[in-house]
Amino acid sequence: MNEEQKLSIIYKGKQYFREIIIPNHLKGLSSLRLKNFNVNPFLVNYLASFLCGDTEPESIAKALVYPRILGTSINTSFGQNVQIFISSLAEVVGNASGIDGIDIEFVDALDGRRKYCQCKAGPQTINKDDVATILGHFTHLQNKARLDRLDIRITDMMVGVLYGEPSELSGNYRNVDKFCPVYIGAAFWEHITGDKNFYHRLAHAFGEVVEEEKIDGSQLVREKVKSIAAEIRERGGI
């Protein structure tokens, strides 16, 4: 893959964050109210003290808001919308597959063979039932290859996990890997681009979008903490 194609992937990824992830993230932050939290009063007071050294309303609000807006909400948004990114990726690396259950087809930068890839978001994103579904799609592809006399090997069928490390793969992914390769994070992106460093380059580029869009996230979070703290005061604490 040439540099122009790599830059195109980065551009598509940035657009995905600009048009999908960031608006959903900002909307989630803006709409947060105290009622949106399933509060454990024992834990939240402990966490507020652990984080800030006291249990003032602002500290409790931080203990509630920080995990939600920096963890839960953004991870949910990424997972729910990842197919949009995968579709844009297919436009650059090869093409969206017309085969049921296969997300993208591309020529592997390492071995030069055509790959039939199911893409997944992260290392914990499939359950036990998904294993049978994934393997069923590959079995269908194998049968099609026999009928059409296509040169498709087991190693030409793969699951590509967009981010993570091999050690983080769930047992469900490991069960899939017994049948066909599962490539995760840097290894997956290297098969697509031939560049060992592309995964980290792409991840860094996503962070650049905040600066390019001139989003002052810290100020937005501070304002939300104040808002939640005011609600806590109104109800006399947690």
C-alpha positions as CSV (number, residue, x, y, z in Angstrom):
1,M,0.0,0.0,0.0
2,N,1.4,3.4,-1.0
3,E,1.5,6.5,1.2
4,E,-1.5,8.1,-0.5
5,Q,-3.7,5.1,0.4
6,K,-2.5,5.2,4.0
7,L,-3.3,8.9,4.2
8,S,-6.7,8.1,2.8
9,I,-7.4,5.7,5.6
10,I,-6.3,8.3,8.1
11,Y,-8.5,10.9,6.5
12,K,-11.5,8.5,6.5
13,G,-10.8,7.7,10.1
14,K,-10.7,11.3,11.1
15,Q,-14.0,11.9,9.2
16,Y,-15.6,9.1,11.2
17,F,-14.6,10.8,14.4
18,R,-15.6,14.2,13.2
19,E,-19.0,13.2,11.9
20,I,-20.0,10.3,14.2
21,I,-18.0,9.9,17.3
22,I,-17.5,13.5,18.4
23,P,-21.1,14.6,17.9
24,N,-22.4,11.6,19.8
25,H,-19.8,12.2,22.6
26,L,-20.7,15.8,22.9
27,K,-24.4,15.1,22.9
28,G,-23.9,12.4,25.6
29,L,-22.0,14.9,27.8
30,S,-24.5,17.7,27.3
31,S,-27.5,15.5,28.1
32,L,-26.0,14.1,31.3
33,R,-28.1,14.6,34.5
34,L,-27.8,13.1,37.9
35,K,-30.8,10.8,37.2
36,N,-28.7,9.2,34.4
37,F,-26.4,7.6,36.9
38,N,-27.1,4.4,38.8
39,V,-25.4,5.7,42.0
40,N,-24.1,3.5,44.7
41,P,-23.8,6.0,47.6
42,F,-21.2,3.9,49.4
43,L,-18.9,3.7,46.4
44,V,-19.4,7.1,45.0
45,N,-18.5,8.8,48.3
46,Y,-15.4,6.6,48.6
47,L,-14.4,7.3,45.0
48,A,-14.9,11.0,45.5
49,S,-12.6,11.0,48.5
50,F,-10.1,8.8,46.7
51,L,-10.0,11.1,43.7
52,C,-10.2,14.5,45.3
53,G,-9.6,14.0,49.0
54,D,-13.1,15.0,50.1
55,T,-16.8,14.2,49.5
56,E,-18.0,17.7,48.5
57,P,-20.6,17.8,45.7
58,E,-18.0,18.8,43.1
59,S,-15.8,15.8,44.0
60,I,-18.8,13.4,43.9
61,A,-19.8,14.9,40.5
62,K,-16.2,14.3,39.2
63,A,-16.4,10.7,40.4
64,L,-19.6,10.2,38.4
65,V,-18.8,12.3,35.3
66,Y,-15.2,11.3,34.6
67,P,-15.7,7.5,34.1
68,R,-18.9,8.0,32.1
69,I,-17.6,10.6,29.6
70,L,-14.0,9.3,29.4
71,G,-14.9,5.6,29.3
72,T,-18.4,4.1,29.1
73,S,-20.1,6.6,26.7
74,I,-17.3,6.9,24.2
75,N,-16.6,3.1,24.1
76,T,-20.3,2.5,23.5
77,S,-20.5,5.0,20.7
78,F,-17.4,3.6,19.0
79,G,-18.8,0.0,19.1
80,Q,-22.3,0.9,18.0
81,N,-21.0,2.9,15.0
82,V,-17.9,1.0,14.0
83,Q,-19.5,-0.5,10.9
84,I,-19.5,3.0,9.4
85,F,-15.7,3.1,9.8
86,I,-15.4,-0.4,8.4
87,S,-17.4,0.6,5.3
88,S,-15.2,3.6,4.7
89,L,-12.1,1.5,5.2
90,A,-13.4,-0.9,2.5
91,E,-13.4,2.0,0.0
92,V,-9.7,2.4,0.4
93,V,-8.2,-1.0,1.0
94,G,-10.2,-3.0,-1.6
95,N,-13.9,-3.3,-1.6
96,A,-16.9,-4.2,0.5
97,S,-17.5,-7.8,0.1
98,G,-20.6,-9.2,-1.6
99,I,-20.3,-12.4,0.3
100,D,-22.6,-12.7,3.3
101,G,-20.8,-12.1,6.6
102,I,-17.6,-10.8,5.0
103,D,-17.0,-7.1,5.6
104,I,-14.0,-6.4,3.4
105,E,-11.9,-8.1,0.8
106,F,-8.3,-6.9,0.3
107,V,-4.9,-8.0,-1.0
108,D,-2.7,-8.8,2.0
109,A,0.3,-6.5,2.0
110,L,2.4,-9.3,3.5
111,D,1.7,-12.4,1.4
112,G,0.0,-10.8,-1.6
113,R,-3.1,-13.1,-1.4
114,R,-6.7,-11.9,-1.4
115,K,-8.2,-11.9,2.1
116,Y,-11.8,-12.3,3.1
117,C,-12.2,-10.4,6.4
118,Q,-14.8,-10.1,9.1
119,C,-14.0,-6.9,11.1
120,K,-14.7,-6.4,14.8
121,A,-14.1,-3.4,17.0
122,G,-12.2,-4.7,20.0
123,P,-10.8,-7.7,21.8
124,Q,-13.8,-8.4,24.0
125,T,-16.6,-7.6,21.5
126,I,-17.9,-11.1,20.6
127,N,-19.8,-13.6,22.7
128,K,-20.1,-17.4,22.6
129,D,-23.0,-17.3,20.1
130,D,-21.0,-15.0,17.8
131,V,-18.3,-17.7,17.4
132,A,-20.8,-20.0,15.6
133,T,-22.0,-17.2,13.4
134,I,-18.5,-16.2,12.4
135,L,-17.4,-19.7,11.6
136,G,-20.7,-20.3,9.8
137,H,-19.9,-17.5,7.4
138,F,-16.4,-18.8,6.7
139,T,-17.8,-22.3,6.2
140,H,-20.2,-20.9,3.6
141,L,-17.3,-19.2,1.9
142,Q,-15.4,-22.5,1.9
143,N,-18.3,-24.2,0.2
144,K,-18.6,-21.5,-2.3
145,A,-14.9,-21.7,-3.1
146,R,-15.2,-25.4,-3.8
147,L,-18.3,-25.0,-6.0
148,D,-16.7,-22.1,-8.0
149,R,-13.2,-23.6,-7.9
150,L,-11.8,-20.6,-6.2
151,D,-8.3,-20.7,-4.6
152,I,-9.3,-19.7,-1.1
153,R,-7.3,-21.2,1.7
154,I,-8.1,-21.2,5.4
155,T,-5.4,-18.5,5.9
156,D,-7.2,-16.3,3.4
157,M,-10.2,-16.1,5.7
158,M,-9.6,-13.9,8.8
159,V,-11.1,-11.9,11.6
160,G,-9.6,-8.4,11.9
161,V,-9.9,-6.7,15.3
162,L,-9.4,-2.9,14.9
163,Y,-7.7,-2.3,18.2
164,G,-6.1,-4.1,21.1
165,E,-3.2,-6.5,21.9
166,P,-3.1,-10.3,21.3
167,S,-3.0,-10.9,25.1
168,E,-6.3,-9.1,25.4
169,L,-8.3,-11.4,23.1
170,S,-11.2,-13.1,24.7
171,G,-11.6,-16.8,24.8
172,N,-14.3,-16.5,22.1
173,Y,-11.8,-15.0,19.7
174,R,-9.3,-17.7,20.6
175,N,-11.9,-20.3,19.6
176,V,-12.3,-18.6,16.3
177,D,-8.5,-18.5,15.9
178,K,-8.4,-22.3,16.0
179,F,-10.3,-22.3,12.7
180,C,-8.9,-19.2,10.9
181,P,-6.5,-16.4,11.8
182,V,-7.5,-13.6,14.1
183,Y,-5.3,-10.5,13.7
184,I,-5.7,-7.7,16.3
185,G,-4.4,-4.1,16.5
186,A,-1.0,-3.5,14.9
187,A,-0.9,-7.0,13.3
188,F,-4.2,-6.4,11.5
189,W,-3.3,-3.0,10.2
190,E,0.1,-4.3,9.1
191,H,-1.6,-6.9,6.9
192,I,-3.7,-4.1,5.3
193,T,-0.9,-1.6,4.9
194,G,2.4,-3.4,5.1
195,D,3.4,-0.8,7.7
196,K,4.2,-2.1,11.3
197,N,3.7,1.4,12.7
198,F,0.5,2.3,10.9
199,Y,-1.8,1.3,13.9
200,H,-0.1,3.8,16.2
201,R,-0.1,6.4,13.5
202,L,-3.8,6.0,13.0
203,A,-4.5,6.1,16.7
204,H,-2.5,9.3,17.1
205,A,-4.4,10.9,14.2
206,F,-7.7,10.3,15.9
207,G,-6.5,12.4,18.8
208,E,-5.6,15.2,16.4
209,V,-9.2,15.7,15.5
210,V,-10.0,17.4,18.8
211,E,-7.4,20.0,18.2
212,E,-8.3,20.5,14.6
213,E,-12.0,21.0,15.6
214,K,-10.9,23.4,18.4
215,I,-12.9,21.5,21.0
216,D,-12.2,22.5,24.6
217,G,-13.2,19.2,26.2
218,S,-11.8,20.1,29.6
219,Q,-14.0,23.2,29.8
220,L,-17.1,21.2,28.7
221,V,-16.4,18.6,31.4
222,R,-15.8,21.3,34.1
223,E,-19.2,22.8,33.2
224,K,-20.9,19.5,33.4
225,V,-19.3,18.7,36.8
226,K,-20.6,22.0,38.1
227,S,-24.1,21.2,36.8
228,I,-24.1,17.7,38.4
229,A,-22.7,19.2,41.7
230,A,-25.6,21.7,41.7
231,E,-28.1,18.8,41.4
232,I,-26.4,17.0,44.3
233,R,-26.7,20.1,46.5
234,E,-30.3,20.5,45.6
235,R,-31.1,17.0,46.9
236,G,-29.0,17.4,50.0
237,G,-26.1,15.1,49.0
238,I,-25.8,11.4,48.0
